[in-house]
Amino acid sequence: MTINERIKAVHVIQRFVVMSRTLLPSFSELMSKENLSTSEKRKAKRIKNVYDSFKPNPEMSVALVNSNIFQLIMEVYRNTVQKNGESPETFHVYDQFLQESDRLLDVWNQHRMN
């Protein structure tokens, strides 16, 4: 992998992490509701399409940013789908995701300042 390809890949990881910090809680909230409006159903379907179509390679996030962030994101998503929203398991994995994404964002922000 060339330097430019590596930079682009890290940028994709950064964008996916930031996006997931917004989409995953919204998706969990929607999945925990019993009756969704048409607009809420559409939103849930669009979020589901994002994660169903994204096929991350967990080893890639470990190799590029020294993190299992892809694995955590997909675990949160899968638990949310399987448990219909909030559950102790989903909360635990989501908390791990938040901690790891906070760590990554701090590292990335430090790199930008240098």
ZATORKE-800044 format. One record per atom (N, C-alpha, C, O): residue in one letter; x, y, z; residue number from 1. Coordinates in pm, whole numbers, plus 50000, padded with zeros to 5 digits. Layout:
<sites>
SITE, a, X, Y, Z, NUM $
...
</sites>
This chain:
<sites>
SITE, m, 50085, 49883, 50000, 1 $
SITE, m, 50000, 50000, 50000, 1 $
SITE, m, 50090, 50124, 50000, 1 $
SITE, m, 50180, 50137, 50083, 1 $
SITE, t, 50064, 50214, 49906, 2 $
SITE, t, 50144, 50336, 49898, 2 $
SITE, t, 50103, 50432, 50010, 2 $
SITE, t, 50000, 50413, 50074, 2 $
SITE, i, 50183, 50533, 50030, 3 $
SITE, i, 50153, 50634, 50133, 3 $
SITE, i, 50020, 50702, 50103, 3 $
SITE, i, 49938, 50721, 50193, 3 $
SITE, n, 49997, 50738, 49977, 4 $
SITE, n, 49871, 50804, 49941, 4 $
SITE, n, 49750, 50713, 49966, 4 $
SITE, n, 49647, 50760, 50014, 4 $
SITE, e, 49763, 50585, 49933, 5 $
SITE, e, 49654, 50491, 49959, 5 $
SITE, e, 49629, 50477, 50109, 5 $
SITE, e, 49514, 50467, 50154, 5 $
SITE, r, 49736, 50476, 50185, 6 $
SITE, r, 49725, 50464, 50331, 6 $
SITE, r, 49656, 50588, 50389, 6 $
SITE, r, 49570, 50576, 50477, 6 $
SITE, i, 49692, 50706, 50342, 7 $
SITE, i, 49630, 50830, 50388, 7 $
SITE, i, 49481, 50830, 50356, 7 $
SITE, i, 49399, 50867, 50439, 7 $
SITE, k, 49447, 50790, 50234, 8 $
SITE, k, 49307, 50784, 50194, 8 $
SITE, k, 49229, 50684, 50279, 8 $
SITE, k, 49116, 50712, 50319, 8 $
SITE, a, 49289, 50570, 50307, 9 $
SITE, a, 49222, 50468, 50388, 9 $
SITE, a, 49199, 50517, 50531, 9 $
SITE, a, 49092, 50494, 50588, 9 $
SITE, v, 49297, 50585, 50589, 10 $
SITE, v, 49282, 50640, 50724, 10 $
SITE, v, 49173, 50746, 50723, 10 $
SITE, v, 49094, 50755, 50818, 10 $
SITE, h, 49168, 50826, 50619, 11 $
SITE, h, 49063, 50929, 50608, 11 $
SITE, h, 48924, 50865, 50603, 11 $
SITE, h, 48831, 50915, 50665, 11 $
SITE, v, 48910, 50754, 50531, 12 $
SITE, v, 48782, 50683, 50525, 12 $
SITE, v, 48746, 50631, 50665, 12 $
SITE, v, 48631, 50642, 50707, 12 $
SITE, i, 48842, 50576, 50736, 13 $
SITE, i, 48817, 50528, 50872, 13 $
SITE, i, 48771, 50644, 50961, 13 $
SITE, i, 48675, 50630, 51036, 13 $
SITE, q, 48839, 50757, 50951, 14 $
SITE, q, 48802, 50873, 51031, 14 $
SITE, q, 48657, 50914, 51004, 14 $
SITE, q, 48580, 50934, 51097, 14 $
SITE, r, 48622, 50925, 50879, 15 $
SITE, r, 48486, 50967, 50843, 15 $
SITE, r, 48382, 50866, 50889, 15 $
SITE, r, 48274, 50904, 50935, 15 $
SITE, f, 48413, 50737, 50878, 16 $
SITE, f, 48319, 50633, 50920, 16 $
SITE, f, 48300, 50634, 51071, 16 $
SITE, f, 48189, 50613, 51120, 16 $
SITE, v, 48406, 50659, 51145, 17 $
SITE, v, 48396, 50666, 51291, 17 $
SITE, v, 48309, 50784, 51332, 17 $
SITE, v, 48220, 50770, 51416, 17 $
SITE, v, 48336, 50900, 51275, 18 $
SITE, v, 48258, 51019, 51309, 18 $
SITE, v, 48111, 51000, 51271, 18 $
SITE, v, 48022, 51035, 51348, 18 $
SITE, m, 48086, 50946, 51154, 19 $
SITE, m, 47950, 50920, 51109, 19 $
SITE, m, 47880, 50822, 51203, 19 $
SITE, m, 47763, 50841, 51236, 19 $
SITE, s, 47950, 50719, 51245, 20 $
SITE, s, 47890, 50617, 51332, 20 $
SITE, s, 47854, 50673, 51469, 20 $
SITE, s, 47760, 50625, 51533, 20 $
SITE, r, 47928, 50772, 51515, 21 $
SITE, r, 47896, 50834, 51644, 21 $
SITE, r, 47759, 50903, 51639, 21 $
SITE, r, 47696, 50922, 51743, 21 $
SITE, t, 47713, 50939, 51522, 22 $
SITE, t, 47582, 51000, 51505, 22 $
SITE, t, 47477, 50896, 51469, 22 $
SITE, t, 47368, 50894, 51526, 22 $
SITE, l, 47510, 50810, 51374, 23 $
SITE, l, 47410, 50716, 51322, 23 $
SITE, l, 47373, 50604, 51420, 23 $
SITE, l, 47256, 50568, 51430, 23 $
SITE, l, 47470, 50550, 51490, 24 $
SITE, l, 47440, 50436, 51577, 24 $
SITE, l, 47343, 50469, 51690, 24 $
SITE, l, 47252, 50391, 51715, 24 $
SITE, p, 47359, 50582, 51760, 25 $
SITE, p, 47259, 50613, 51864, 25 $
SITE, p, 47120, 50641, 51804, 25 $
SITE, p, 47019, 50602, 51862, 25 $
SITE, s, 47117, 50706, 51689, 26 $
SITE, s, 46988, 50731, 51623, 26 $
SITE, s, 46922, 50600, 51584, 26 $
SITE, s, 46801, 50583, 51602, 26 $
SITE, f, 47001, 50509, 51531, 27 $
SITE, f, 46948, 50379, 51489, 27 $
SITE, f, 46897, 50301, 51609, 27 $
SITE, f, 46790, 50240, 51602, 27 $
SITE, s, 46971, 50302, 51718, 28 $
SITE, s, 46928, 50233, 51839, 28 $
SITE, s, 46796, 50288, 51891, 28 $
SITE, s, 46707, 50213, 51930, 28 $
SITE, e, 46785, 50419, 51890, 29 $
SITE, e, 46660, 50482, 51935, 29 $
SITE, e, 46543, 50441, 51846, 29 $
SITE, e, 46435, 50409, 51895, 29 $
SITE, l, 46566, 50442, 51716, 30 $
SITE, l, 46459, 50403, 51623, 30 $
SITE, l, 46421, 50257, 51641, 30 $
SITE, l, 46302, 50222, 51639, 30 $
SITE, m, 46520, 50171, 51657, 31 $
SITE, m, 46493, 50028, 51670, 31 $
SITE, m, 46421, 49994, 51800, 31 $
SITE, m, 46352, 49892, 51808, 31 $
SITE, s, 46435, 50077, 51902, 32 $
SITE, s, 46370, 50049, 52030, 32 $
SITE, s, 46224, 50094, 52032, 32 $
SITE, s, 46149, 50058, 52123, 32 $
SITE, k, 46182, 50172, 51932, 33 $
SITE, k, 46043, 50216, 51925, 33 $
SITE, k, 45955, 50105, 51870, 33 $
SITE, k, 45997, 50027, 51785, 33 $
SITE, e, 45832, 50100, 51920, 34 $
SITE, e, 45739, 49998, 51871, 34 $
SITE, e, 45672, 50039, 51741, 34 $
SITE, e, 45659, 49958, 51649, 34 $
SITE, n, 45629, 50163, 51734, 35 $
SITE, n, 45560, 50211, 51614, 35 $
SITE, n, 45637, 50328, 51554, 35 $
SITE, n, 45649, 50435, 51615, 35 $
SITE, l, 45690, 50306, 51436, 36 $
SITE, l, 45766, 50410, 51368, 36 $
SITE, l, 45678, 50481, 51266, 36 $
SITE, l, 45593, 50420, 51201, 36 $
SITE, s, 45699, 50610, 51254, 37 $
SITE, s, 45632, 50685, 51149, 37 $
SITE, s, 45697, 50649, 51016, 37 $
SITE, s, 45802, 50584, 51013, 37 $
SITE, t, 45635, 50689, 50909, 38 $
SITE, t, 45690, 50663, 50776, 38 $
SITE, t, 45830, 50722, 50762, 38 $
SITE, t, 45920, 50659, 50708, 38 $
SITE, s, 45846, 50843, 50811, 39 $
SITE, s, 45976, 50910, 50805, 39 $
SITE, s, 46081, 50836, 50889, 39 $
SITE, s, 46196, 50824, 50848, 39 $
SITE, e, 46041, 50787, 51006, 40 $
SITE, e, 46133, 50712, 51091, 40 $
SITE, e, 46171, 50578, 51029, 40 $
SITE, e, 46286, 50535, 51037, 40 $
SITE, k, 46074, 50513, 50966, 41 $
SITE, k, 46103, 50387, 50896, 41 $
SITE, k, 46204, 50409, 50784, 41 $
SITE, k, 46296, 50330, 50765, 41 $
SITE, r, 46185, 50519, 50711, 42 $
SITE, r, 46277, 50552, 50601, 42 $
SITE, r, 46418, 50578, 50655, 42 $
SITE, r, 46517, 50531, 50599, 42 $
SITE, k, 46425, 50652, 50764, 43 $
SITE, k, 46555, 50683, 50824, 43 $
SITE, k, 46624, 50556, 50873, 43 $
SITE, k, 46743, 50537, 50850, 43 $
SITE, a, 46549, 50469, 50941, 44 $
SITE, a, 46606, 50343, 50990, 44 $
SITE, a, 46655, 50257, 50874, 44 $
SITE, a, 46761, 50195, 50882, 44 $
SITE, k, 46578, 50255, 50767, 45 $
SITE, k, 46617, 50175, 50649, 45 $
SITE, k, 46745, 50229, 50586, 45 $
SITE, k, 46832, 50152, 50546, 45 $
SITE, r, 46757, 50362, 50577, 46 $
SITE, r, 46878, 50422, 50519, 46 $
SITE, r, 47000, 50390, 50605, 46 $
SITE, r, 47107, 50359, 50552, 46 $
SITE, i, 46985, 50398, 50737, 47 $
SITE, i, 47097, 50366, 50826, 47 $
SITE, i, 47133, 50219, 50812, 47 $
SITE, i, 47250, 50183, 50805, 47 $
SITE, k, 47032, 50134, 50809, 48 $
SITE, k, 47056, 49990, 50792, 48 $
SITE, k, 47130, 49962, 50662, 48 $
SITE, k, 47220, 49878, 50658, 48 $
SITE, n, 47091, 50031, 50555, 49 $
SITE, n, 47158, 50013, 50426, 49 $
SITE, n, 47306, 50051, 50433, 49 $
SITE, n, 47390, 49985, 50372, 49 $
SITE, v, 47337, 50156, 50507, 50 $
SITE, v, 47478, 50198, 50522, 50 $
SITE, v, 47560, 50084, 50582, 50 $
SITE, v, 47664, 50047, 50528, 50 $
SITE, y, 47512, 50030, 50693, 51 $
SITE, y, 47590, 49928, 50763, 51 $
SITE, y, 47582, 49791, 50697, 51 $
SITE, y, 47678, 49714, 50704, 51 $
SITE, d, 47471, 49760, 50632, 52 $
SITE, d, 47462, 49632, 50561, 52 $
SITE, d, 47551, 49631, 50437, 52 $
SITE, d, 47602, 49525, 50399, 52 $
SITE, s, 47569, 49746, 50375, 53 $
SITE, s, 47650, 49750, 50253, 53 $
SITE, s, 47799, 49769, 50283, 53 $
SITE, s, 47883, 49742, 50198, 53 $
SITE, f, 47831, 49813, 50402, 54 $
SITE, f, 47971, 49834, 50439, 54 $
SITE, f, 48029, 49703, 50490, 54 $
SITE, f, 47981, 49646, 50587, 54 $
SITE, k, 48131, 49657, 50424, 55 $
SITE, k, 48195, 49531, 50461, 55 $
SITE, k, 48337, 49559, 50510, 55 $
SITE, k, 48434, 49542, 50436, 55 $
SITE, p, 48348, 49603, 50636, 56 $
SITE, p, 48479, 49639, 50686, 56 $
SITE, p, 48567, 49517, 50711, 56 $
SITE, p, 48519, 49407, 50741, 56 $
SITE, n, 48692, 49539, 50697, 57 $
SITE, n, 48791, 49438, 50730, 57 $
SITE, n, 48850, 49479, 50864, 57 $
SITE, n, 48930, 49573, 50870, 57 $
SITE, p, 48812, 49411, 50973, 58 $
SITE, p, 48860, 49452, 51105, 58 $
SITE, p, 49013, 49457, 51115, 58 $
SITE, p, 49068, 49540, 51188, 58 $
SITE, e, 49080, 49370, 51043, 59 $
SITE, e, 49227, 49372, 51047, 59 $
SITE, e, 49283, 49501, 50987, 59 $
SITE, e, 49391, 49546, 51024, 59 $
SITE, m, 49207, 49559, 50893, 60 $
SITE, m, 49255, 49682, 50829, 60 $
SITE, m, 49258, 49798, 50928, 60 $
SITE, m, 49353, 49876, 50929, 60 $
SITE, s, 49155, 49809, 51012, 61 $
SITE, s, 49158, 49919, 51110, 61 $
SITE, s, 49269, 49896, 51212, 61 $
SITE, s, 49327, 49993, 51262, 61 $
SITE, v, 49297, 49772, 51244, 62 $
SITE, v, 49407, 49744, 51337, 62 $
SITE, v, 49540, 49782, 51271, 62 $
SITE, v, 49625, 49843, 51335, 62 $
SITE, a, 49556, 49745, 51145, 63 $
SITE, a, 49682, 49774, 51075, 63 $
SITE, a, 49702, 49923, 51051, 63 $
SITE, a, 49814, 49973, 51063, 63 $
SITE, l, 49595, 49994, 51017, 64 $
SITE, l, 49608, 50135, 50979, 64 $
SITE, l, 49607, 50231, 51098, 64 $
SITE, l, 49683, 50328, 51100, 64 $
SITE, v, 49523, 50204, 51197, 65 $
SITE, v, 49511, 50299, 51308, 65 $
SITE, v, 49527, 50232, 51444, 65 $
SITE, v, 49496, 50291, 51548, 65 $
SITE, n, 49575, 50109, 51443, 66 $
SITE, n, 49601, 50035, 51567, 66 $
SITE, n, 49477, 50031, 51656, 66 $
SITE, n, 49483, 50063, 51775, 66 $
SITE, s, 49365, 49992, 51596, 67 $
SITE, s, 49238, 49993, 51668, 67 $
SITE, s, 49143, 49888, 51612, 67 $
SITE, s, 49146, 49857, 51492, 67 $
SITE, n, 49060, 49834, 51699, 68 $
SITE, n, 48957, 49740, 51656, 68 $
SITE, n, 48824, 49813, 51632, 68 $
SITE, n, 48717, 49755, 51651, 68 $
SITE, i, 48831, 49937, 51592, 69 $
SITE, i, 48714, 50022, 51579, 69 $
SITE, i, 48610, 49966, 51482, 69 $
SITE, i, 48490, 49976, 51508, 69 $
SITE, f, 48652, 49908, 51370, 70 $
SITE, f, 48556, 49850, 51276, 70 $
SITE, f, 48478, 49737, 51341, 70 $
SITE, f, 48356, 49727, 51325, 70 $
SITE, q, 48548, 49653, 51415, 71 $
SITE, q, 48482, 49542, 51483, 71 $
SITE, q, 48379, 49596, 51584, 71 $
SITE, q, 48268, 49544, 51592, 71 $
SITE, l, 48415, 49699, 51659, 72 $
SITE, l, 48324, 49756, 51758, 72 $
SITE, l, 48200, 49817, 51692, 72 $
SITE, l, 48088, 49799, 51739, 72 $
SITE, i, 48221, 49889, 51584, 73 $
SITE, i, 48109, 49950, 51512, 73 $
SITE, i, 48012, 49843, 51465, 73 $
SITE, i, 47891, 49855, 51483, 73 $
SITE, m, 48064, 49739, 51404, 74 $
SITE, m, 47976, 49635, 51351, 74 $
SITE, m, 47909, 49556, 51464, 74 $
SITE, m, 47797, 49508, 51446, 74 $
SITE, e, 47976, 49540, 51578, 75 $
SITE, e, 47913, 49472, 51692, 75 $
SITE, e, 47797, 49555, 51746, 75 $
SITE, e, 47691, 49500, 51777, 75 $
SITE, v, 47816, 49686, 51757, 76 $
SITE, v, 47707, 49772, 51803, 76 $
SITE, v, 47590, 49761, 51706, 76 $
SITE, v, 47476, 49746, 51749, 76 $
SITE, y, 47618, 49769, 51579, 77 $
SITE, y, 47512, 49760, 51478, 77 $
SITE, y, 47439, 49625, 51487, 77 $
SITE, y, 47316, 49622, 51493, 77 $
SITE, r, 47513, 49516, 51488, 78 $
SITE, r, 47450, 49383, 51492, 78 $
SITE, r, 47367, 49364, 51619, 78 $
SITE, r, 47256, 49312, 51613, 78 $
SITE, n, 47421, 49407, 51733, 79 $
SITE, n, 47346, 49395, 51858, 79 $
SITE, n, 47218, 49477, 51854, 79 $
SITE, n, 47114, 49434, 51903, 79 $
SITE, t, 47226, 49595, 51796, 80 $
SITE, t, 47108, 49680, 51786, 80 $
SITE, t, 47001, 49613, 51701, 80 $
SITE, t, 46883, 49615, 51736, 80 $
SITE, v, 47042, 49553, 51590, 81 $
SITE, v, 46946, 49485, 51502, 81 $
SITE, v, 46889, 49362, 51572, 81 $
SITE, v, 46768, 49340, 51570, 81 $
SITE, q, 46974, 49283, 51634, 82 $
SITE, q, 46929, 49159, 51697, 82 $
SITE, q, 46843, 49183, 51820, 82 $
SITE, q, 46749, 49108, 51846, 82 $
SITE, k, 46875, 49286, 51896, 83 $
SITE, k, 46805, 49311, 52023, 83 $
SITE, k, 46696, 49418, 52010, 83 $
SITE, k, 46637, 49458, 52111, 83 $
SITE, n, 46669, 49463, 51887, 84 $
SITE, n, 46568, 49568, 51864, 84 $
SITE, n, 46594, 49693, 51947, 84 $
SITE, n, 46505, 49744, 52015, 84 $
SITE, g, 46714, 49740, 51941, 85 $
SITE, g, 46745, 49866, 52009, 85 $
SITE, g, 46830, 49844, 52131, 85 $
SITE, g, 46932, 49775, 52127, 85 $
SITE, e, 46789, 49904, 52239, 86 $
SITE, e, 46871, 49907, 52359, 86 $
SITE, e, 46862, 49777, 52437, 86 $
SITE, e, 46755, 49722, 52459, 86 $
SITE, s, 46979, 49730, 52478, 87 $
SITE, s, 46991, 49613, 52563, 87 $
SITE, s, 47121, 49629, 52640, 87 $
SITE, s, 47206, 49709, 52601, 87 $
SITE, p, 47138, 49554, 52748, 88 $
SITE, p, 47265, 49565, 52822, 88 $
SITE, p, 47387, 49533, 52734, 88 $
SITE, p, 47491, 49597, 52746, 88 $
SITE, e, 47373, 49434, 52646, 89 $
SITE, e, 47484, 49397, 52559, 89 $
SITE, e, 47518, 49510, 52463, 89 $
SITE, e, 47634, 49544, 52442, 89 $
SITE, t, 47413, 49568, 52405, 90 $
SITE, t, 47434, 49678, 52311, 90 $
SITE, t, 47497, 49797, 52381, 90 $
SITE, t, 47589, 49859, 52328, 90 $
SITE, f, 47449, 49828, 52501, 91 $
SITE, f, 47504, 49940, 52577, 91 $
SITE, f, 47652, 49917, 52608, 91 $
SITE, f, 47733, 50008, 52595, 91 $
SITE, h, 47686, 49795, 52648, 92 $
SITE, h, 47826, 49763, 52682, 92 $
SITE, h, 47917, 49782, 52560, 92 $
SITE, h, 48022, 49846, 52569, 92 $
SITE, v, 47877, 49726, 52446, 93 $
SITE, v, 47959, 49738, 52326, 93 $
SITE, v, 47962, 49883, 52278, 93 $
SITE, v, 48066, 49931, 52233, 93 $
SITE, y, 47848, 49952, 52288, 94 $
SITE, y, 47843, 50093, 52248, 94 $
SITE, y, 47938, 50176, 52335, 94 $
SITE, y, 48005, 50267, 52285, 94 $
SITE, d, 47944, 50146, 52464, 95 $
SITE, d, 48035, 50217, 52554, 95 $
SITE, d, 48181, 50192, 52512, 95 $
SITE, d, 48262, 50285, 52513, 95 $
SITE, q, 48213, 50069, 52476, 96 $
SITE, q, 48348, 50038, 52427, 96 $
SITE, q, 48377, 50117, 52299, 96 $
SITE, q, 48486, 50171, 52282, 96 $
SITE, f, 48278, 50122, 52210, 97 $
SITE, f, 48294, 50198, 52086, 97 $
SITE, f, 48321, 50346, 52116, 97 $
SITE, f, 48411, 50406, 52058, 97 $
SITE, l, 48243, 50404, 52208, 98 $
SITE, l, 48263, 50546, 52242, 98 $
SITE, l, 48402, 50571, 52299, 98 $
SITE, l, 48468, 50668, 52263, 98 $
SITE, q, 48446, 50484, 52388, 99 $
SITE, q, 48580, 50501, 52446, 99 $
SITE, q, 48689, 50493, 52340, 99 $
SITE, q, 48781, 50575, 52338, 99 $
SITE, e, 48677, 50395, 52252, 100 $
SITE, e, 48779, 50379, 52148, 100 $
SITE, e, 48771, 50492, 52045, 100 $
SITE, e, 48875, 50541, 52000, 100 $
SITE, s, 48652, 50534, 52009, 101 $
SITE, s, 48641, 50643, 51912, 101 $
SITE, s, 48690, 50774, 51974, 101 $
SITE, s, 48751, 50855, 51905, 101 $
SITE, d, 48665, 50796, 52102, 102 $
SITE, d, 48720, 50914, 52171, 102 $
SITE, d, 48873, 50913, 52166, 102 $
SITE, d, 48937, 51015, 52139, 102 $
SITE, r, 48930, 50795, 52192, 103 $
SITE, r, 49076, 50783, 52189, 103 $
SITE, r, 49129, 50815, 52049, 103 $
SITE, r, 49226, 50890, 52034, 103 $
SITE, l, 49065, 50757, 51947, 104 $
SITE, l, 49109, 50782, 51810, 104 $
SITE, l, 49095, 50929, 51772, 104 $
SITE, l, 49185, 50987, 51711, 104 $
SITE, l, 48983, 50989, 51807, 105 $
SITE, l, 48962, 51131, 51775, 105 $
SITE, l, 49067, 51219, 51842, 105 $
SITE, l, 49114, 51316, 51783, 105 $
SITE, d, 49104, 51185, 51965, 106 $
SITE, d, 49211, 51259, 52033, 106 $
SITE, d, 49344, 51245, 51958, 106 $
SITE, d, 49415, 51343, 51938, 106 $
SITE, v, 49375, 51123, 51918, 107 $
SITE, v, 49500, 51099, 51844, 107 $
SITE, v, 49499, 51176, 51712, 107 $
SITE, v, 49596, 51242, 51677, 107 $
SITE, w, 49388, 51167, 51640, 108 $
SITE, w, 49379, 51235, 51510, 108 $
SITE, w, 49385, 51387, 51526, 108 $
SITE, w, 49447, 51455, 51444, 108 $
SITE, n, 49324, 51438, 51628, 109 $
SITE, n, 49330, 51583, 51652, 109 $
SITE, n, 49471, 51628, 51688, 109 $
SITE, n, 49515, 51735, 51646, 109 $
SITE, q, 49543, 51548, 51764, 110 $
SITE, q, 49682, 51579, 51797, 110 $
SITE, q, 49768, 51581, 51672, 110 $
SITE, q, 49856, 51666, 51657, 110 $
SITE, h, 49743, 51488, 51581, 111 $
SITE, h, 49820, 51482, 51456, 111 $
SITE, h, 49794, 51606, 51371, 111 $
SITE, h, 49885, 51658, 51307, 111 $
SITE, r, 49670, 51651, 51371, 112 $
SITE, r, 49638, 51771, 51292, 112 $
SITE, r, 49706, 51895, 51346, 112 $
SITE, r, 49742, 51985, 51271, 112 $
SITE, m, 49722, 51900, 51478, 113 $
SITE, m, 49784, 52018, 51540, 113 $
SITE, m, 49935, 52023, 51516, 113 $
SITE, m, 49996, 52130, 51522, 113 $
SITE, n, 49994, 51908, 51489, 114 $
SITE, n, 50141, 51904, 51467, 114 $
SITE, n, 50179, 51943, 51329, 114 $
SITE, n, 50298, 51944, 51296, 114 $
</sites>
